[in-house]
């Protein structure tokens, strides 16, 4: 009974905070990010990145998630490849350093999340479409050659379970073609010293139900590790993908 009451109170308190933040802070902040990016200057880009980092940090706090960061995102052009457990992963990574994500096209149609993704210059791709994959790869290469960080979740989506699945090699083509390094990133969630796998989607759970459950559940710690770079130039993309997964898997279990 006490735990149910605590969940109701957490859900109510965090929902009020979230709605207030969305209305009073988030939308003006996203407009500001678009404005800074539209300036086309280095100063504008830096201000946009700093604003994006603050937004992600505040949203994590509202959802009861704090972060423990080890290592640091590499400077310059780099393809960041992370395992994928929750939609929170994007906020966790963005709260450390601003980066451009590659996401499925459906996100562009989601209320709020679509607008946030567009403000963050997300590269959208349609799963199963070769034309879309080719277009996304071209944009990824372009961003990398411009010196940006591009982040991917090469498992191909969030699925129930707690294992690190096979990394799809095709997403690593951009690093090979742009001749830039790959930085593996391990993300996991902890509570009371143990891995908190329940933060991910449960079987049959949709996005809105998961958001509601996260708002109601006890807080968690996001453990994020930026791992050593992997040289991708001149290497088969399958070999690069396997090396990135091996690095993530080694740290995920530890």
Backbone torsions as a table, in degrees:
resi	resn	phi	psi	omega
1	UNK	NA	-43.3	-179.4
2	UNK	-64.0	-41.8	-178.7
3	UNK	-66.6	-36.3	178.0
4	UNK	-66.3	-43.2	178.4
5	UNK	-62.9	-41.4	179.0
6	UNK	-62.4	-40.0	179.4
7	UNK	-64.6	-41.7	179.4
8	UNK	-63.5	-43.4	-179.9
9	UNK	-65.6	-42.5	178.1
10	UNK	-62.1	-45.8	-179.0
11	UNK	-60.0	-45.7	-178.7
12	UNK	-63.7	-48.2	-177.3
13	UNK	-63.2	-48.2	-177.4
14	UNK	-69.1	-34.8	178.6
15	UNK	-65.3	-41.7	176.8
16	UNK	-61.4	-44.8	177.8
17	UNK	-61.4	-43.7	-177.3
18	UNK	-64.2	-47.2	180.0
19	UNK	-61.5	-43.8	178.5
20	UNK	-62.2	-40.1	-179.9
21	UNK	-67.3	-41.8	179.7
22	UNK	-61.0	-45.7	-174.8
23	UNK	-75.0	-40.2	-170.5
24	UNK	-97.3	-24.6	-172.4
25	UNK	-122.8	-50.6	-168.9
26	UNK	-62.6	-51.9	-176.9
27	UNK	-62.8	-43.2	173.5
28	UNK	-60.9	-37.3	179.5
29	UNK	-65.6	-40.8	179.2
30	UNK	-66.8	-37.2	175.5
31	UNK	-64.2	-37.1	178.2
32	UNK	-66.3	-40.6	177.3
33	UNK	-61.0	-44.8	177.8
34	UNK	-61.0	-39.7	178.9
35	UNK	-63.6	-47.7	-178.8
36	UNK	-62.8	-43.2	178.8
37	UNK	-64.0	-34.1	-179.1
38	UNK	-70.7	-15.2	179.1
39	UNK	-68.2	-27.5	179.2
40	UNK	68.8	23.9	-179.9
41	UNK	-117.6	160.9	178.1
42	UNK	-64.5	-40.1	178.3
43	UNK	-62.8	-41.8	178.4
44	UNK	-63.3	-41.4	178.9
45	UNK	-62.4	-41.4	179.8
46	UNK	-65.2	-39.3	178.4
47	UNK	-68.3	-38.6	177.7
48	UNK	-63.8	-43.0	179.7
49	UNK	-63.8	-43.5	-179.8
50	UNK	-63.5	-39.5	178.5
51	UNK	-66.2	-41.3	179.2
52	UNK	-63.0	-39.5	178.9
53	UNK	-64.4	-42.9	179.2
54	UNK	-64.5	-41.8	179.6
55	UNK	-60.8	-47.3	-179.7
56	UNK	-62.3	-41.1	-179.6
57	UNK	-63.7	-42.5	-179.6
58	UNK	-67.0	-40.9	179.6
59	UNK	-65.0	-39.6	176.9
60	UNK	-60.7	-41.8	179.8
61	UNK	-62.0	-42.8	179.2
62	UNK	-60.9	-39.0	180.0
63	UNK	-82.0	4.9	175.6
64	UNK	77.4	26.6	-178.3
65	UNK	-114.2	125.2	170.3
66	UNK	-110.2	161.0	-173.2
67	UNK	-117.6	144.6	170.1
68	UNK	-119.3	116.0	-173.5
69	UNK	-109.8	130.1	172.8
70	UNK	-124.7	136.6	-172.7
71	UNK	78.6	-172.6	-178.7
72	UNK	-151.1	150.1	175.8
73	UNK	-62.3	139.0	179.3
74	UNK	-68.0	148.3	174.5
75	UNK	-82.4	159.2	178.0
76	UNK	78.5	-171.2	-178.2
77	UNK	-67.8	124.8	-179.6
78	UNK	-155.5	140.7	173.7
79	UNK	-96.3	115.9	-178.5
80	UNK	-95.7	125.3	-176.1
81	UNK	-121.1	114.7	-175.3
82	UNK	-122.1	152.0	169.5
83	UNK	-71.1	162.4	-169.3
84	UNK	-131.8	114.8	-178.8
85	UNK	-115.3	-29.0	-172.4
86	UNK	-157.4	158.8	171.5
87	UNK	-62.5	-19.5	176.4
88	UNK	-65.1	-22.3	-178.6
89	UNK	-54.9	-38.6	-178.7
90	UNK	-63.7	-44.7	178.4
91	UNK	-65.1	-39.6	-179.7
92	UNK	-60.9	-48.1	-179.3
93	UNK	-68.7	-39.8	-178.9
94	UNK	-69.3	-25.8	179.8
95	UNK	-72.5	-15.2	178.3
96	UNK	-90.8	-49.3	-179.7
97	UNK	-158.1	138.5	-179.2
98	UNK	-66.2	138.9	179.3
99	UNK	-153.0	159.3	178.9
100	UNK	-92.2	128.2	-177.8
101	UNK	-101.6	155.2	171.6
102	UNK	-107.9	124.1	-175.5
103	UNK	-137.6	164.6	-180.0
104	UNK	-70.1	150.3	-173.6
105	UNK	-61.9	-27.8	-178.0
106	UNK	-59.7	-29.7	-177.6
107	UNK	-60.9	-33.4	-178.4
108	UNK	-61.7	-21.8	-178.4
109	UNK	-98.3	-4.1	-179.2
110	UNK	-75.9	137.2	173.6
111	UNK	-59.8	138.7	178.4
112	UNK	69.4	-58.9	-176.4
113	UNK	-63.2	-35.6	177.4
114	UNK	-63.4	-43.0	179.5
115	UNK	-65.4	-41.8	178.4
116	UNK	-63.0	-41.8	-179.0
117	UNK	-64.2	-42.4	179.0
118	UNK	-64.9	-37.9	178.3
119	UNK	-64.6	-28.9	178.9
120	UNK	-90.3	13.3	178.5
121	UNK	58.5	37.7	177.7
122	UNK	-62.4	140.3	174.3
123	UNK	-94.3	116.4	-177.4
124	UNK	-95.2	144.0	175.3
125	UNK	-140.2	147.8	179.6
126	UNK	-93.8	117.8	-179.4
127	UNK	-60.9	137.3	177.5
128	UNK	84.1	-3.5	179.6
129	UNK	-103.5	118.5	179.6
130	UNK	-67.0	-38.1	179.3
131	UNK	-63.3	-43.1	179.2
132	UNK	-65.2	-42.0	179.6
133	UNK	-63.0	-40.9	179.2
134	UNK	-65.6	-41.8	178.4
135	UNK	-65.0	-40.5	178.2
136	UNK	-64.3	-42.4	179.7
137	UNK	-62.1	-40.2	178.6
138	UNK	-62.3	-43.3	177.8
139	UNK	-66.1	-38.9	178.2
140	UNK	-61.1	-46.2	179.0
141	UNK	-61.5	-42.3	179.2
142	UNK	-60.4	-46.6	180.0
143	UNK	-63.7	-41.2	-180.0
144	UNK	-64.2	-41.4	179.8
145	UNK	-69.3	-18.4	175.2
146	UNK	-85.3	0.0	177.2
147	UNK	90.7	14.3	-177.2
148	UNK	-90.3	163.0	170.1
149	UNK	-91.8	132.3	176.4
150	UNK	-120.4	127.3	-175.7
151	UNK	-110.7	134.5	178.4
152	UNK	-127.6	156.9	171.2
153	UNK	-116.6	88.0	-168.4
154	UNK	-73.6	0.1	173.4
155	UNK	-71.9	-18.4	176.0
156	UNK	92.8	13.5	177.6
157	UNK	140.4	175.0	178.6
158	UNK	-97.9	122.0	179.0
159	UNK	-125.1	151.6	177.0
160	UNK	-57.6	146.3	-179.2
161	UNK	117.3	172.0	-173.9
162	UNK	-125.6	16.9	-179.1
163	UNK	-92.7	160.5	173.1
164	UNK	-91.7	110.0	-173.9
165	UNK	-81.1	173.9	-179.4
166	UNK	-58.9	136.4	175.9
167	UNK	-85.7	125.5	178.1
168	UNK	-71.0	129.2	-172.3
169	UNK	-73.3	-28.0	-172.2
170	UNK	-61.2	-29.2	-178.9
171	UNK	-71.5	-14.7	-179.5
172	UNK	-89.6	-3.6	179.2
173	UNK	-57.7	-37.8	-177.1
174	UNK	-59.5	-42.3	180.0
175	UNK	-67.0	-39.5	179.2
176	UNK	-64.7	-46.5	-177.6
177	UNK	-71.1	-35.7	179.0
178	UNK	-83.0	-6.6	179.8
179	UNK	54.9	46.8	177.7
180	UNK	-119.7	159.9	-178.7
181	UNK	-75.6	163.0	173.4
182	UNK	-110.7	134.5	176.0
183	UNK	-114.1	109.6	175.5
184	UNK	-68.5	145.1	177.5
185	UNK	-132.9	128.0	177.4
186	UNK	-101.3	128.2	176.2
187	UNK	-123.3	131.9	171.8
188	UNK	-149.6	165.0	-177.3
189	UNK	-118.7	138.9	-174.7
190	UNK	-126.8	150.2	172.1
191	UNK	-151.8	128.1	-179.7
192	UNK	55.9	37.6	175.9
193	UNK	80.5	3.2	-179.3
194	UNK	-123.9	156.7	179.4
195	UNK	-65.9	134.3	-176.0
196	UNK	-105.8	78.6	-176.1
197	UNK	-75.4	-15.4	-175.6
198	UNK	-73.0	-7.2	178.6
199	UNK	-72.9	-20.2	179.4
200	UNK	-77.5	179.0	179.2
201	UNK	-67.8	137.2	169.5
202	UNK	-85.4	165.2	-179.7
203	UNK	-57.3	124.2	178.0
204	UNK	79.1	5.1	-176.7
205	UNK	-87.1	133.2	177.6
206	UNK	-95.7	179.5	-173.4
207	UNK	-61.2	-48.3	-175.7
208	UNK	-66.3	-37.9	178.2
209	UNK	-65.5	-41.0	179.7
210	UNK	-65.4	-40.6	177.4
211	UNK	-60.7	-44.3	178.5
212	UNK	-62.3	-39.7	-179.4
213	UNK	-68.6	-38.3	177.6
214	UNK	-65.0	-38.1	178.0
215	UNK	-63.7	-29.2	-175.4
216	UNK	-92.1	-20.6	-172.0
217	UNK	-85.1	162.7	176.2
218	UNK	-59.7	159.1	-178.7
219	UNK	-65.0	160.4	179.9
220	UNK	-136.8	162.7	175.3
221	UNK	-110.3	126.8	174.8
222	UNK	-87.8	119.2	178.0
223	UNK	-98.9	111.5	-177.5
224	UNK	-121.8	130.9	-178.6
225	UNK	-126.4	121.6	174.1
226	UNK	-91.0	115.7	-169.2
227	UNK	-96.9	168.4	-178.4
228	UNK	-57.9	149.6	-177.4
229	UNK	-68.5	149.9	175.0
230	UNK	-116.4	126.8	179.1
231	UNK	-74.1	124.0	-177.5
232	UNK	-104.3	-14.4	-174.5
233	UNK	-61.3	123.8	175.4
234	UNK	75.3	7.7	-178.4
235	UNK	-104.9	150.3	174.0
236	UNK	-61.7	138.6	-176.6
237	UNK	-64.6	-28.6	177.1
238	UNK	-64.6	-39.9	179.3
239	UNK	-66.3	-38.8	179.1
240	UNK	-66.9	-43.9	179.4
241	UNK	-61.4	-44.0	-179.4
242	UNK	-66.1	-37.8	178.6
243	UNK	-66.2	-39.4	178.9
244	UNK	-65.9	-43.9	179.2
245	UNK	-63.5	-41.9	-180.0
246	UNK	-60.4	-40.1	179.2
247	UNK	-66.3	-42.0	178.4
248	UNK	-65.5	-44.7	-177.3
249	UNK	-62.7	-40.0	179.8
250	UNK	-61.2	-38.8	-178.4
251	UNK	-84.4	-27.0	-179.2
252	UNK	-65.3	-37.2	-177.8
253	UNK	-81.6	-20.8	-174.1
254	UNK	-83.6	NA	NA
